[in-house]
Amino acid sequence: MRAGDELLGAVFNKDHRYVIPIFQRPYVWDEEENWIPLWDDIRKAAESAETQSAEGDDEDAQEYFLGALVTQHRSPIPRRTPTSMVIDGQQRITTFQVFLAAARRVALEFGALHAADSFAALVRNRVSVDSEHPEDRLKVAPLAHDLRGFEWAVRDPDDVSSPPSAGHKLVRASLWFEDAVRDWVKESSSSGDRLDFLHFAVENRIKVVSIFLDAKDDPQIIFEALNHRGVRLDAADLVKNLLFQMLDRQGDHHLEHELLNDHWSVLDSGHWREEVTTGRIKRVRVDILLAYWLSAQRGEESSVEHLFEDFKRWMRATQARAAEVIRDIRVYADTMDRLQRLPMSSPVAQALDRLDATKTTTPWPLILFLHASSEIPDDQALIGTLAIDSFLMRRAICRMTTKDYNRLFGTLLGAIKTGDVTRAGDLLVAGLASQTAESRIWPDDSAFISGLMNNNLYNDLVRARLRTLLVGLENHLLTSRAEPTLPHRAASKALTIEHVMPVKWEENWSLPDGVPGSAIERRNNSIHRLGNLTLATQSLNSTLSNQAWNKKRHTLQTHSLARLTTGSILTSPEGVDNFTQDEWVATWDEDRIGLRELALIRGALAAWPRPSEPDADFVDLETFHVTEAARAAEERTRTDNLVHGDLLPLIVRGLVVPGDRLRHQKVRSGTEFHATVTGSGGLDTSAGHFRAPSPALSKLVGSSRNGWTDWTHAPTGKTLAELREMLRESLREGAEDDGEADG
């Protein structure tokens, strides 16, 4: 067995075929956990080479290690390309080939012929045109399960065939890497130069740890030794070893015991050595802390995968004192502990909870810097943390990209360090607000409102992000007048998202026969809006299901404690004053969804504020409110088919006719009040249009009245209650007739 580091160019430049043995699993890598981190490393290597070339300095070129490759020698066969068996690293080597083939196609797309030819040598072996084994042209021989997808993924640029299976991960990887490389190339004014630097980096800056097994070595034993046996050294162990060796070289040997016992030892045990899952990769918590600390020092992202190499390079470049570094790392460790133990009543704890719930880690180095630096006042640290929270929430609701966050936060951190750190929070707010690039802009109120008014919000937002929005609004609605309770955690799955009007509304929320398509469309467009969403426990959510409104309202009144429900569904929300309490809860419809949505948007603007420039357009949500209310009122009176009144069933059965007069007479004064039945089943009165009898009469009389018993139907002399009883009787008789017929 031989082992050593090997340039990626050396792995693929030679005529060689890497065979995936049958006992390996099929290709399983995916975008979030694998392709993005791999491309980030390749891109950084290329950009580093590009920068050093421009500066004329390549003496201290950074190399990138992209994991291990374990291969076993296979006996050569005459007239065949030499082969090796891939014992470990088959996912990585397969993905490299897909990436290189994608880069070759993009190079030809931009007319970068030199780069295209260079990449071609890395994805094709030299095989004669009359060879009996054309498959030897491929650098990797995948499993049969992956063969067709792999052949398409590494196809030649002139191959315009359709993919064998659009959902195969190798097909998706091919398309994803093409898009990633293409977008990256477009950022440069010289596509050819940029692609040449990409090829240069692949061949000269990127390495793998290669382990070569002889034919006599047992691959299974080697595989087990690499993956299961022994205790793997964490990056923190290597960093610790480096720092304490440097103490002696820097003349601080006498501090060794103090620094070990009082500062570092806590990081060697307890929760700092617990494994934390990042994607599908498990890392000890202290490695993540060190990556955050180093990112804060460098002003750019430091990945855990390259932590030790990055750390060593930074120490050498800055000539930092190891003793000071050890002490500062401990400060960051204590700060991280303190922040993660804050009670949920703290705004900082709620902001960090949202990071946890959405698995967002890029702001952590900046947040740790704000709270760990003794020069930064607490109020400035709070201002900065809440600005980051608002920035992330607003961009998420507006469905904007997250791809540039690491560089943005690194740039802002560097700017704060060179400025007045006692005003760090204000500087961060100003820095975020000044961004103009699409990948960095902090959405203003108008854009935020537009994002929140999305009629497909439930489906368009990632579920974790939608939960953070609703839980954040729930916590914002908690007031001192409510019973004492701790704010909820968005990262917890205790609360689920509930549609008030159910997705399958046709079952118990049906519209009357004959309504126009516009009414059905309006209802469908209301289901997934913010105004129709609330939070409920899993058991309550299951109970509610598709219940009719009267039953669902009773269930919510009995069990729900969520302010999102009690404060804006079971009672009219603040700012909505054109409904009495009884009118508001009488039904749940498109009008109420729209008005509640506006109330929740007010809460979102307050919970995640953004500073406005003095001359910026001011978004007056009251204008939205007035417009929505006017539109709803117009809909109620303009068309009989969009909103239906309570008397419509009587009209359908012929007990009441549109245009019929209703009257009510006060006993003592003899004063009479009148109403006219409309075609929609509502009532027109001198005080306006009403959908139900009781609100209409109460408004006219000036006190609460039961319209069903107090309104008299002039043509028949019967009360509305009597007519309703006649309707119920006829329905019962109809049901009995149907039963007899069935028998």
HELIX and SHEET records of a PDB file:
HELIX    1   1 LEU A    8  ASN A   13  1                                   6    
HELIX    2   2 GLU A   31  TRP A   35  3                                   5    
HELIX    3   3 ILE A   36  GLU A   55  1                                  20    
HELIX    4   4 GLN A   90  GLU A  109  1                                  20    
HELIX    5   5 LEU A  113  VAL A  123  1                                  11    
HELIX    6   6 PRO A  134  ARG A  137  5                                   4    
HELIX    7   7 ALA A  144  ASP A  146  5                                   3    
HELIX    8   8 LEU A  147  ALA A  153  1                                   7    
HELIX    9   9 LYS A  169  LYS A  186  1                                  18    
HELIX   10  10 SER A  191  ASN A  204  1                                  14    
HELIX   11  11 PRO A  219  ASN A  227  1                                   9    
HELIX   12  12 ALA A  235  ARG A  249  1                                  15    
HELIX   13  13 HIS A  253  LEU A  255  5                                   3    
HELIX   14  14 GLU A  256  LEU A  259  1                                   4    
HELIX   15  15 LEU A  260  TRP A  264  3                                   5    
HELIX   16  16 SER A  265  ASP A  268  5                                   4    
HELIX   17  17 GLY A  270  ARG A  273  5                                   4    
HELIX   18  18 ARG A  285  ARG A  298  1                                  14    
HELIX   19  19 VAL A  304  HIS A  306  5                                   3    
HELIX   20  20 LEU A  307  THR A  318  1                                  12    
HELIX   21  21 ALA A  322  GLN A  340  1                                  19    
HELIX   22  22 PRO A  347  ALA A  357  1                                  11    
HELIX   23  23 TRP A  364  ALA A  372  1                                   9    
HELIX   24  24 ASP A  378  ILE A  397  1                                  20    
HELIX   25  25 TYR A  405  THR A  418  1                                  14    
HELIX   26  26 VAL A  421  ARG A  423  5                                   3    
HELIX   27  27 ALA A  424  ALA A  433  1                                  10    
HELIX   28  28 ASP A  445  LEU A  452  1                                   8    
HELIX   29  29 LEU A  457  ASP A  460  1                                   4    
HELIX   30  30 ARG A  463  LEU A  477  1                                  15    
HELIX   31  31 GLY A  517  ILE A  527  1                                  11    
HELIX   32  32 LEU A  530  ASN A  532  5                                   3    
HELIX   33  33 GLN A  538  LEU A  544  1                                   7    
HELIX   34  34 TRP A  549  HIS A  559  1                                  11    
HELIX   35  35 ARG A  563  THR A  566  1                                   4    
HELIX   36  36 GLN A  581  ALA A  586  1                                   6    
HELIX   37  37 GLU A  590  ALA A  607  1                                  18    
HELIX   38  38 LEU A  621  ARG A  638  1                                  18    
HELIX   39  39 LEU A  648  VAL A  652  1                                   5    
HELIX   40  40 PRO A  693  VAL A  701  1                                   9    
HELIX   41  41 GLY A  707  ASP A  710  1                                   4    
HELIX   42  42 LEU A  720  ASP A  742  1                                  23    
SHEET    1   A 6 ARG A   2  LEU A   7  0                                        
SHEET    2   A 6 ILE A 206  LEU A 213 -1                                        
SHEET    3   A 6 TYR A  64  HIS A  73  1                                        
SHEET    4   A 6 THR A  83  ASP A  88 -1                                        
SHEET    5   A 6 ARG A  17  VAL A  19  1                                        
SHEET    6   A 6 VAL A 140  ALA A 141  1                                        
SHEET    1   B 2 GLU A 275  THR A 278  0                                        
SHEET    2   B 2 ILE A 281  VAL A 284 -1                                        
SHEET    1   C 2 LEU A 495  HIS A 499  0                                        
SHEET    2   C 2 LEU A 533  THR A 537 -1                                        
SHEET    1   D 6 GLY A 688  PHE A 690  0                                        
SHEET    2   D 6 LEU A 683  THR A 685 -1                                        
SHEET    3   D 6 GLU A 672  VAL A 677 -1                                        
SHEET    4   D 6 ARG A 661  GLN A 665 -1                                        
SHEET    5   D 6 THR A 712  HIS A 713 -1                                        
SHEET    6   D 6 LYS A 718  THR A 719 -1                                        
END                                                                             
